Amino acid sequence: MPADVLALFDLDNTLLLHDSDEQWVAFLIDKGEIDAATFKRASDNLVARYRRGEADTLEYTEFYLSTLRERPLDALRSLHDTFMAERIRPGVPPATRELVARHRNLGHLCVLTTATSRFLTGPIARELGFEHLIATEPEIVDGQYTGRVVGLPNMREGKVERLAEWLDARGSKLADFRESWFYSDSQNDLPLLTRVTHPVAVNPDAVLAAHARHKGWPQIALA
């Protein structure tokens, strides 16, 4: 019998207490794979351009994806294995595992939906017990990542569209579920939070916290 409850989870600063893209960059710097000063100059330049309206969220996404460029896939997988052991597993709160397990044990359809790339988040999803992942898709050409995004990034309104496409491929839509949950920390996820029957603010930023208070949405901390 198909699940009649959908449980959606954001990843960074929600199920994880940090941002996995930022942790990946810090990890690569620690391992001597990228130069800290060079990356910081590029990051500061991008932030300044974004504030002037000269850069958008897609450029931000591809800036982080640039860390995958010109690296053999086998080398990246090996680095990611170490990244998981050193940066991700030690930082997963027990409350995160308990929350996901509770929904899974109730027979809910559990989906991790994140703006971060599938390369980075696929192993994290498996670590947290997710069968289903909707993520931003990095482009691969001739066996290497290009640093570009394929299709629509899974962020902001894109999370709504990508979820609709994923459900449509399964022969369903959001309205078919008796209940739908979404756990997120960020104002960026308000487009999807406003569409589910049970929005939950997790470690929310100031804008989302204020919105949750106004709407009477529950606010929780996973630590």
C-alpha positions in Angstrom: 0.0 0.0 0.0 1.5 3.4 -1.0 2.4 5.8 1.8 -0.2 8.4 2.5 2.1 10.7 4.4 5.1 12.5 2.9 8.0 13.7 5.1 10.4 16.1 3.5 13.7 17.2 5.1 16.2 19.9 4.3 19.8 19.0 5.1 22.2 21.9 5.8 21.6 23.6 9.2 18.5 21.4 9.6 19.4 17.7 9.9 23.1 18.8 10.0 24.2 21.5 12.4 26.4 23.0 9.7 26.5 23.6 5.9 27.9 20.7 4.1 29.3 22.8 1.2 31.2 25.0 3.7 32.4 21.9 5.5 33.6 20.4 2.2 35.6 23.5 1.4 37.2 23.6 4.9 38.0 19.9 4.5 39.7 20.4 1.2 41.7 23.3 2.6 42.8 21.2 5.5 43.9 18.4 3.2 45.9 20.9 1.0 43.6 20.3 -2.0 42.7 24.0 -2.4 44.4 27.2 -1.3 42.6 29.0 1.5 43.7 32.5 0.5 42.7 32.0 -3.2 39.3 30.6 -2.3 38.6 33.4 0.2 39.4 36.1 -2.4 37.1 34.4 -4.9 34.4 34.0 -2.3 34.7 37.6 -1.1 34.5 38.8 -4.7 31.3 36.7 -5.3 29.7 38.0 -2.1 30.4 41.6 -3.1 29.0 41.0 -6.6 25.9 39.3 -5.2 25.2 42.3 -2.9 25.5 44.6 -5.9 23.0 42.4 -7.8 25.6 41.2 -10.3 25.6 37.6 -9.3 22.7 35.1 -8.6 22.1 32.0 -6.6 23.1 29.8 -9.6 26.5 31.4 -9.7 26.8 30.7 -5.9 25.9 27.0 -6.5 28.5 26.7 -9.4 31.1 28.4 -7.3 31.0 25.5 -4.8 30.7 23.0 -7.6 34.0 24.4 -9.0 35.8 22.4 -6.2 34.9 19.2 -8.1 36.3 20.4 -11.4 39.3 18.7 -13.0 39.5 16.0 -10.3 39.2 12.3 -11.2 35.9 10.7 -10.0 37.8 8.0 -8.1 39.9 10.6 -6.3 36.8 12.6 -5.4 35.0 9.5 -4.0 38.1 8.7 -1.9 38.1 12.3 -0.5 34.4 12.1 0.2 34.8 8.9 2.2 37.3 10.7 4.4 35.1 13.7 4.5 32.2 11.6 5.8 34.4 10.0 8.5 36.0 13.2 9.7 33.4 15.9 9.1 29.9 14.5 8.7 29.3 11.4 10.9 30.8 12.9 14.1 28.5 16.0 13.7 25.1 14.3 13.1 23.0 14.9 16.2 21.3 11.9 17.7 18.0 13.8 17.5 18.4 13.9 13.7 18.6 10.2 13.5 15.7 9.8 15.9 13.5 12.2 13.9 14.1 10.5 10.5 13.7 7.1 12.0 10.4 8.1 13.6 8.9 9.1 10.3 10.4 6.0 8.5 9.0 3.6 11.2 5.6 5.1 10.7 5.7 4.1 7.1 6.0 7.7 5.7 7.5 8.4 2.4 10.8 10.2 3.5 12.7 12.4 1.1 15.8 14.5 1.6 15.5 17.6 -0.5 18.6 19.9 -0.6 20.1 22.7 -2.6 23.5 21.1 -2.3 24.9 18.8 -5.0 24.1 15.2 -5.3 27.8 14.4 -5.3 28.1 15.8 -1.8 24.8 14.8 -0.4 24.2 11.3 -1.8 26.4 9.6 0.7 25.0 11.8 3.5 21.5 10.8 2.5 22.4 7.1 2.8 24.1 7.7 6.1 20.9 9.2 7.5 18.8 6.3 6.1 17.1 8.1 3.1 16.2 6.0 0.1 15.1 9.2 -1.8 17.1 12.3 -2.5 16.2 15.4 -4.5 19.4 17.5 -4.9 21.0 20.0 -7.3 22.5 17.9 -10.1 26.1 18.6 -11.1 27.1 18.2 -14.7 29.6 15.4 -15.7 31.3 15.5 -19.2 33.9 12.9 -20.3 34.0 11.4 -16.8 34.6 14.6 -14.9 32.5 17.3 -13.2 32.4 20.5 -15.1 31.4 22.8 -12.2 28.1 23.5 -13.9 24.5 22.6 -12.9 22.3 20.4 -14.9 18.6 21.4 -15.0 16.9 23.5 -12.3 18.8 23.9 -9.0 16.9 22.5 -6.1 16.5 25.7 -4.2 13.8 28.2 -3.2 10.9 27.9 -5.7 12.9 25.3 -7.5 12.3 22.9 -4.6 8.6 23.1 -5.2 9.1 22.4 -9.0 11.6 19.7 -8.5 9.4 17.9 -5.9 6.4 18.1 -8.3 8.5 16.6 -11.1 9.7 13.8 -8.7 6.2 13.0 -7.5 4.8 13.1 -11.1 7.4 10.5 -12.1 5.9 8.3 -9.3 2.4 8.9 -10.5 1.3 11.2 -7.7 1.2 14.8 -6.6 1.5 16.7 -3.3 -2.2 17.0 -2.8 -2.6 13.2 -2.9 -1.0 12.8 0.5 -3.2 12.9 3.6 -0.4 14.7 5.4 2.9 16.3 4.3 5.7 17.5 6.5 8.7 19.6 5.8 11.5 20.4 8.2 13.8 23.3 7.3 16.0 26.0 8.9 15.8 28.7 6.1 13.7 31.4 4.8 14.8 30.2 1.4 12.5 27.2 1.9 9.3 29.2 2.5 7.9 28.4 -0.9 7.8 24.7 0.0 7.0 25.2 3.7 3.9 27.1 2.8 2.6 24.2 0.6 2.8 21.3 3.1 0.3 20.6 5.8 2.9 20.4 8.6 5.7 23.0 8.2 8.3 22.7 10.9 11.1 25.3 11.5 14.3 23.7 12.7 17.0 25.8 14.2 15.5 28.6 12.1 17.1 31.8 10.8 15.6 35.1 12.0 13.2 35.5 9.1 11.8 32.0 9.2 11.6 32.1 13.0 9.5 35.3 12.8 7.3 33.8 10.1 6.8 30.6 12.1 5.7 32.6 15.2 3.3 34.6 13.1 1.8 31.4 11.5 1.9 29.3 14.6 4.3 26.8 13.1 6.2 24.6 15.5 9.9 25.4 16.0 12.3 22.7 17.2 16.1 22.4 17.7 18.1 19.3 16.7 21.3 19.3 18.8 
